[in-house]
Amino acid sequence: MAKHREAAAEWWRAASLEGLAQGGGGRQGNAAALKGSQDLLLSLFQSPAATVRRAALQLLKVTGLPQGPAAAKTLKQASATAADKASPEEQRADAITLLALAGAEAQSSLFKKLIDPREPDQVQAAAVRALGQIKGREIGAFLLDQWKTLTPPVRAAAGDALLIGKERVSLMLDAIKNENVPAWTLSFGQKRRLLMHEDAELRQIARALLEEKADERAQVLKRYEAALNLNGDAARGEQVFKNACSKCHLKNGAGAEVGPDLGTVGNRAASLLLVDILMPSKSIAQQYEAYVVESKSAGLVEGVLASETPQTIVLHQEEGKKIVILRKDIQRMYVSSLSGMPPDMEKQIDLQQMADLLKFLTTR
């Protein structure tokens, strides 16, 4: 019973903090009240419950860290935790994030030391994100030197860090050109940001290196038109949907609401749906455009714009994840003319699976 009460209390604390994180910037009075709660938030950060600790971290990103001996003591403890291989990896990662809030430059030596294959992925990724907050070429060059030793989760964080600032983007494109960074190691979102970069020169270089030619996509579409003549099975198609589409789309109440609800396309011709799937940027549904945001505290973030207040925006990402960003934290923000959906779904779905998926989507 006592454990149940404690679990309920932890849930309540985390939910309350998450609610404040989403709405705290909404009114000046709320923001001022949160500013006066910095010491409390710092004490809640020391909770053993990950949900409470991370919700407190989210609010500390809004309020900033307090000053004084208590804060200095907590930061010292965080530094020790981050370096302690015996501590749980999620606590070490959260400690790294807290240290970065106090100024990543001061801890850059520690963060670099933690980017090591002998360290857990979660710790390495947190250290990479912290380093990414430090401006300039030096961090970009360091991450590129480590690139081939990084596992996919850490590499994803490094790719995001390398897309902050024109200098680092230039370094990344040079590394791709010289084959020090294989293009396949970048995520679809990272490639899209390079292809849509605001700097015309960098954008042109990226497109020469990464963009698939229009006639190549047309050839893929022509090859997959054979799926229109195959007998599809809706039950098998439902499994294809779960594996390939449900991270961003809903159908029959299942999935995540990031892109359009595919329960509404039952009357659409299968041939048109095939084009939507294989050439998604040809027709992007209104209100489902992908936005890229470069923020001061979180680096590069992208997603579908879900909601706005005068002080905040909320982005939706895969699997229903929501990211709340303060407007005052935004350094730049732009909409992409490329769909948030991967343009190479043929790598995930073969001809028969496509026939099954189309049958599932067109079955009411």
Secondary structure in CASP SS format (residue, H / E / C, confidence):
PFRMAT SS
TARGET T0000
AUTHOR 0000-0000-0000
METHOD secondary structure of the structure
MODEL  1
M C 1.00
A H 1.00
K H 1.00
H H 1.00
R H 1.00
E H 1.00
A H 1.00
A H 1.00
A H 1.00
E H 1.00
W H 1.00
W H 1.00
R H 1.00
A H 1.00
A H 1.00
S H 1.00
L H 1.00
E H 1.00
G H 1.00
L H 1.00
A H 1.00
Q H 1.00
G H 1.00
G C 1.00
G C 1.00
G C 1.00
R C 1.00
Q H 1.00
G H 1.00
N H 1.00
A H 1.00
A H 1.00
A H 1.00
L H 1.00
K H 1.00
G C 1.00
S C 1.00
Q H 1.00
D H 1.00
L H 1.00
L H 1.00
L H 1.00
S H 1.00
L H 1.00
F H 1.00
Q C 1.00
S C 1.00
P C 1.00
A C 1.00
A H 1.00
T H 1.00
V H 1.00
R H 1.00
R H 1.00
A H 1.00
A H 1.00
L H 1.00
Q H 1.00
L H 1.00
L H 1.00
K H 1.00
V H 1.00
T H 1.00
G C 1.00
L C 1.00
P C 1.00
Q C 1.00
G C 1.00
P H 1.00
A H 1.00
A H 1.00
A H 1.00
K H 1.00
T H 1.00
L H 1.00
K H 1.00
Q H 1.00
A H 1.00
S H 1.00
A H 1.00
T H 1.00
A H 1.00
A H 1.00
D C 1.00
K C 1.00
A C 1.00
S C 1.00
P C 1.00
E H 1.00
E H 1.00
Q H 1.00
R H 1.00
A H 1.00
D H 1.00
A H 1.00
I H 1.00
T H 1.00
L H 1.00
L H 1.00
A H 1.00
L H 1.00
A C 1.00
G C 1.00
A H 1.00
E H 1.00
A H 1.00
Q H 1.00
S H 1.00
S H 1.00
L H 1.00
F H 1.00
K H 1.00
K H 1.00
L H 1.00
I C 1.00
D C 1.00
P C 1.00
R C 1.00
E C 1.00
P C 1.00
D H 1.00
Q H 1.00
V H 1.00
Q H 1.00
A H 1.00
A H 1.00
A H 1.00
V H 1.00
R H 1.00
A H 1.00
L H 1.00
G H 1.00
Q C 1.00
I C 1.00
K C 1.00
G C 1.00
R H 1.00
E H 1.00
I H 1.00
G H 1.00
A H 1.00
F H 1.00
L H 1.00
L H 1.00
D H 1.00
Q H 1.00
W H 1.00
K H 1.00
T H 1.00
L C 1.00
T C 1.00
P H 1.00
P H 1.00
V H 1.00
R H 1.00
A H 1.00
A H 1.00
A H 1.00
G H 1.00
D H 1.00
A H 1.00
L H 1.00
L C 1.00
I C 1.00
G C 1.00
K H 1.00
E H 1.00
R H 1.00
V H 1.00
S H 1.00
L H 1.00
M H 1.00
L H 1.00
D H 1.00
A H 1.00
I H 1.00
K H 1.00
N C 1.00
E C 1.00
N C 1.00
V C 1.00
P C 1.00
A H 1.00
W H 1.00
T H 1.00
L C 1.00
S C 1.00
F H 1.00
G H 1.00
Q H 1.00
K H 1.00
R H 1.00
R H 1.00
L H 1.00
L H 1.00
M C 1.00
H C 1.00
E C 1.00
D C 1.00
A H 1.00
E H 1.00
L H 1.00
R H 1.00
Q H 1.00
I H 1.00
A H 1.00
R H 1.00
A H 1.00
L H 1.00
L H 1.00
E C 1.00
E C 1.00
K C 1.00
A H 1.00
D H 1.00
E H 1.00
R H 1.00
A H 1.00
Q H 1.00
V H 1.00
L H 1.00
K H 1.00
R H 1.00
Y H 1.00
E H 1.00
A H 1.00
A H 1.00
L H 1.00
N H 1.00
L C 1.00
N C 1.00
G C 1.00
D C 1.00
A H 1.00
A H 1.00
R H 1.00
G H 1.00
E H 1.00
Q H 1.00
V H 1.00
F H 1.00
K H 1.00
N H 1.00
A H 1.00
C C 1.00
S C 1.00
K C 1.00
C C 1.00
H C 1.00
L E 1.00
K E 1.00
N C 1.00
G C 1.00
A E 1.00
G E 1.00
A C 1.00
E C 1.00
V C 1.00
G C 1.00
P C 1.00
D C 1.00
L H 1.00
G H 1.00
T H 1.00
V C 1.00
G C 1.00
N C 1.00
R C 1.00
A C 1.00
A H 1.00
S H 1.00
L H 1.00
L H 1.00
L H 1.00
V H 1.00
D H 1.00
I H 1.00
L H 1.00
M C 1.00
P H 1.00
S H 1.00
K H 1.00
S C 1.00
I C 1.00
A C 1.00
Q C 1.00
Q C 1.00
Y C 1.00
E C 1.00
A E 1.00
Y E 1.00
V E 1.00
V E 1.00
E E 1.00
S E 1.00
K C 1.00
S C 1.00
A C 1.00
G E 1.00
L E 1.00
V E 1.00
E E 1.00
G E 1.00
V E 1.00
L E 1.00
A E 1.00
S E 1.00
E E 1.00
T C 1.00
P C 1.00
Q C 1.00
T E 1.00
I E 1.00
V E 1.00
L E 1.00
H E 1.00
Q C 1.00
E H 1.00
E H 1.00
G H 1.00
K C 1.00
K E 1.00
I E 1.00
V E 1.00
I E 1.00
L E 1.00
R H 1.00
K H 1.00
D H 1.00
I E 1.00
Q E 1.00
R E 1.00
M E 1.00
Y E 1.00
V E 1.00
S C 1.00
S C 1.00
L C 1.00
S C 1.00
G C 1.00
M C 1.00
P C 1.00
P C 1.00
D C 1.00
M H 1.00
E H 1.00
K H 1.00
Q C 1.00
I C 1.00
D C 1.00
L H 1.00
Q H 1.00
Q H 1.00
M H 1.00
A H 1.00
D H 1.00
L H 1.00
L H 1.00
K H 1.00
F H 1.00
L H 1.00
T C 1.00
T C 1.00
R C 1.00
END
